[in-house]
Amino acid sequence: MSSVRCNRCGYENLPEARFCANCGSNLVATVEQVSTTAVPSAVLEAPAVTIECMGFWIRLGAAVIDALVISAVISLVGLLRISPIPVTGFMSVVTPVVPWLYLWLFIGLKGQTLGKMTVGIKVVNAEGSVPGLGSAALREVLGKIVSFLALCLGFLWIIWDERKQGWHDKIAKTYVLRVESRR
């Protein structure tokens, strides 16, 4: 299959890409001529696909649900701990590790945490697929630390960004989209 050229910057993208890997704009796939005799001098175009990037409030709702899940897991781990380490030492290790492990694995392997599943949104890369563990680590660890240290401006950036990307999304080249319900 041929690549898809971005109308905005001219970058050649993978055929299955939903967004330009160079500038991030939405892509419109075109179907090339099959045969000049079957379709004389015409290039068939697929209809433009409108992709709605999710904004701040729905993502905040998912984050609140995730915080509740993470708190429950940390509490459960604290109750069930089987360790010679005193409770305070054990919990000081578990408390920061569990949230990042939860976010990294769910986003990297599925593109959705339990909170995102609940509100019907998903994290995808520029090709529209699950980000993978590398991009998820970049997004959930480095990206969110940078977004937080800048007085949370990286998270608030979602509000006025044209593609609804926070700094953590921009660093990892990810987007948050609504999941189409399957019937």
Helices and strands as residue ranges (DSSP letters): E 4-5, E 12-13, E 30-31, E 44-45, H 56-80, H 87-109, H 114-119, E 121-125, H 132-137, I 138-143, H 144-149, H 153-160, H 167-172, E 174-178
